[in-house]
């Protein structure tokens, strides 16, 4: 097995619906700890001003008077992680959410399809950056080790089973999620790294710290199984996204719409299905909703195709009111099997040609209107000039 860990250290910031101008100012997310407000994460501008994670909010404001701060929104973070998990299903059906830290993807079975680990890693990283995340990636034979390596190193490399022992031994102890009292006890013995802890007598370690410490160690080093609950995609797709500020120009909705399209593509991949019809709802503050119907000639789960069609529709849409949130729904869903790859591929396959033609027709209809692209049908008529009829290819 090979697990790819996606650690999102700034998720608390990245999940907030803020405009780009606000994100360029010193900004921090604050969490209540024992009745006091403490900085959980700060952006680059705030860190350059001296604001650090764990700092009391009053001290942070004294150091950086212009600091903008918001309370942590755990529910928003969970929703964003769930959306990102659906997006990740475009790479593998085995996706697990790692307790608010990020995502775990089991990718051993899909490496050949994506051309190897390096190309897969590049696609995952580029996709996360396009979604607005700053991820830290690492891969290892077990999920616990992969996530710990992503948190501590995050270089995006793949640690083989033979290298796992050496890679983990030098990492600090806080990867074991021990209590402060347990950490103090270990540090009092001169134990600073996982390798030092692993070399202690197991019986004494279990007696002092409890069996959970040994179980965490064994799972990190691959000595015990580490089952992870996998994300089960919902039976229907209807996902909303709040915008950081009211949008008055339809074309400006494309960036937010891309994130929804990526999630829809992952949802469809998880179900082995394709969509024929998507609906984008654009909601204003006064409760007014404006909708777009995005139809396709053939079922598809290609996120880039969804985005291209959405762009065509938005270019010809005039908003009736400033939009504050988007909602994307999959209205027509059909089974869609994968395509077989030919051993001796001399050129574009017939299936690829059909897909390209279907995408062209869908884009033409989105740009020109549903009635602008027609097909010719046959009619039972003995006169040749009357034996045909024009009809639309699909519903607009």
N, C-alpha and C positions, 0 to 999 in steps of 0.2 A: 504494500500500500504506500501511497505517497500523498501527504496532506499539504495543501498550500494554505498558509495562514494569512489573512488580511487583517492587520491591526490598524485601527483608526484612532490614533492618539488624540486628535482634535475633533472627535465626533460631536462633543458637546457644543462646540462652536459652529461646525459645519452643518449641523442639523437645524440651526436657527434660521428662520426666514428673514434674512437681512439683505439690504441692498448693497451693491458693491462699494458705494461711497462710505457707508458705515463700516464695512469690513476693512477699509484702508486706515481707519483711525485706531488708536489703542483700545483694545476690546478684551474683556475677560468674562468668563462664566463663573459664577459664584455658587457655592453649595453651603447649606447650613450644616455645621459640624459642632455638636454639643452646644447648641444655642448661639454659635458665632458664625458669621459669614466669612468663609475662606475661599480664596481663589482656587478653582479646580484646574482651569486651563486658560492660558492667555495667548493672544496672537503675537506675531513677530514684532509689531510696533510696540505692544505693551512690554514684551520681554526686553526689548532694547532700552526701554525707559526704566528697567529694573524690577518690573512686576514678575513674580515667580509663583508657580503653583504651590499651594499650601500656605501662602501668605494671608494674613488677616486683611479683610477688605479696607479697614480704616488705614492700615499701614500702606496698602497699595495706592489708595487715593492720596495719601500724603506724599508718596514718591512720584506719582503721576496724576496731578490734579485733573487732567483732561480725560482720565480713563472712563470709558463707557463700560457698563457691566449689566449683566442679566442673570437672573436666577436660572439654575440648571432645569431643563425641561426633560425629565426622564421619559415621559410618555412620547414626546416628539422623537427622541433618540431611538426608542424602541420601534416606532413606526418607520423611521428612516432605515434602520437595520433590516427590518422585514422587507421593505421595498428593494433594498440592495441585494438581499438574499434571492429575491425573485429574478433580479437582473443577472445574478451569478449563475442561475440555472441554465443560461445560454451556453455555459462552458461544461457543466457537469450536473447531473441530477442529484448528486450527493453533496448537499450544502447544509452546514450546521451553524447556528448562531452561538458564539462563544461568550455567553454571559455578559453581554453589553460591551465586550472588548473588540469585537469584530466578527469576521466570518472564517469558517474552516471549509475548504473545498477538497474532496477526495478526487484527485485528478489522474491517478495511475492509468485508468482505463481510457482516457481521452487524449493522451499525449500524442499518439500517432496521428489522430485526426487533425490536430492543430499543428503538426509539423515538429513536435518535440517540446521539451520543457521551456526552453528559452523563448520560443515564439509564443507559446501560451502565456508565459509570464509577461511578455511585452504587451500582448493584447489585453490582459487583465489590468495591467498598470495604466495603460492608455485610457481604457474605459473608465476606471475609477477617477483619473484626473479630469476626464470630460464631465463626470458627474459632480465635480467640485470637491473631491476628497484629496487629502495628502496621505496616502497609505504607506505602511511599512509592511513588506512582504518577506516571507521565508517559507521554505518547504523542508519537511522532514518525514521519516517513516511513520511517526505517530502524531496525533493532533496536539497533545500537550506540549511536546517538544517544538513543533512547528510554531505554535502561538508564542511560546517563550522566546524563541529565537527571533521572531518578528518584533516582539516588544523590545528586546535588548540589543539586537543587532540591526535587523531590518534591511539587510543589504540585497534581499531578493534572491539569494543563492539557494541551492538545493543541497542539503546535508545528507549524504548517503548513510546507510546503517553502520558501515564500518567507521565512519567519521563521527558518529553521534556521541560516543563517549567523550572524546576530546573536546567537542564543541560545547557540551553541556557542563563539563567539569569546571570551566573558568567563569561561569555565570554566577551572579550574586544570589544570595539566599532568598531574597524577597519573591522569587519566582515560585516558592512553595506556599505562599499565602498563609504564613504563620502569624500568630498573635505577637504583639510587641514583647510580651513576657517570654515567649518561646524564642524569639530572635535574640533577646538579651542573654538568655541562658546559653545559646549556641555561641554568640560572640564572646561571652565570658570564657568559653573553652578555646578561643582562638579560631573558631570556625567562621570563615568568611565567604567561602564559595561552595557550590553544590558538590564539587568533588571532595572537599573536606568533609561535608556532611555524609556523603555516600560511604566514606571509609570508616565512619564510626561504627562501633558494635551495634548490630541491628536490635538485639534484645534490649540493651540499655536505652537506645534511641526511642524505641516503641514505648518503653516504660515511662520515660521522661516526657515525651511529646505526644504520645498516643499513636494508635495504628494508622491514623489518617496521614501522618507525615510520611510513613514508609510507603503507603499506597501512592501518594503523590510522586515520591521519588521513583518507585517502580514503573509508574506510568510514563514518567518523563524519559526514562532510559529504556522503555519498551519491554520491560519484564512482566508487566501485567496488562491485560486488555483495557482499553479505554473507550467504551462504547459512547457514541454521541448521538443525541436525537437529531434526526434529519428534518429539514423544513419540508412540510407537505404543502404544495401549492393549493390555494383555494379553488373550488370548482368554478367560480366565476371571477372575472377581473373587473374591478371598479375601484380605481385609485384616485385619490385627491391630492392636490399639492397647493399649499398656500403660497402666494407670491409675496416677496418682501415689500412691495409697494404697488399701488394701483397702476395698471398699464393701460394706456389709451391707444396705442398703436398695435394692430394685430400681429405684425411681423415680430414685434419684441417678445411675443409669447413663445417663440420657437425654442429658446434655450430651456425654459421650464418644461415645454412639451417633449423635448428630447429625453429628459429623465423618465417621464412617464412611458414613452415609447420603448425605452430600454427595459423597463420593468415588465411591460406587456410582452416583449419578445422572450424574456426569461420565463414568464408564466406559461407562454405557449410551448416553449421548449420542454418545460417540465411535464406538460400534459401530452407531448407528442402530437400537437395540433397546430393548426394555422387559422388565421382570422381572415374573413372576407369583408367584414365591416366593423370599423371602429367609430366611436362617437366621442367627440371632445366637447365637454360642457364648459363654458366660460361664465363664471358667476361674478356679478357686481355686488357692491355693498347694499344696494337697495333691494336685493333679492331677485333681480332680473337675471335671467339665464339666456345665453345665446349658444347655439349648438352647431357643430360641424359634423357632417357625415363623411367618413373617409372610407371609400369602397375600393376593393381590389378585384381584378379579373379572376385570379385564382387564389386559393388560400395561401397565406404567407406568415412567417414568423421572423422576417428579416427586419431588424430595427432600423437599418438605414433606409429601407424602402418606406417604412412608416414615416420616418422623419422627412424624406423627400416629398411624399404626398402631403404631409402636414404643411410643409413650406409652401407648396403650390396653393393649397386652400387659403392659407393665411395671407398670401399676397393679394388675394381677391376678396378679402373680408374687411368690412368696415364695422368696427365695434360700436355698439349702440350706447355703451356706458363703460367707464373704467373698470377693468377686470381685476379682481382681487384673489381669485383662486381658480384652479383648473381641475377638471375631473375627466379621466379617460376611462372608457368602458369598451370591452369587447362584446359586440352584439351578436355576431355570427361566427361560430367556432366550428371547425371541421377537422377530422383526423388528417394528419399530414405526416406521412412516413418519410424517413431520411432517404437520401439518394445514394445509390451504390456507386463506388468509384471503379472505373475500368482499369485493368492492368496495363493495356496498351492504349493510352490516350493520345490520339493524334491531333485533336482539336476540341472545340467546344462540343460537349455531348448534346444529344437531342433534348434532354431534360433542361440543361442550362440554357439552350436556345429558347425553349418554351418559356422559361422563367423570365428571360430578358425581354421577350415579346410581351408577356403579361405585365411586366413592370412599366414598359413603354406605354402600353395602352392605358394603364391606370394613371400614369402621370399626365397623359394627354387629356383624359377625361377630367382629371382634377383641375387642369389649367383651362380647358376650353368648355367644359360642361359635359354632362352625361350624354346628351343627345348628339354631341359633335362627332363622336367616333361610333360608327355603325358597323354591323355585320350584314352579310347577305344570307337570307334563308330561302329555302325552296318552297314553292307552292304547287299544289296539284292542278296544273293548268296546261292544256295542250298547246297553247300559243307561247312560243319561247319568250317573247317580249313581256309576257304577263306571268311567267313562271318563277318570278323571284320577288322578294320583299325585303326591305331594309328594316333592321331592328337594333335596339341598343344591345351592347355586349353585357352590361350589368347595370344594376341600379346605381345612380350617382350617389 
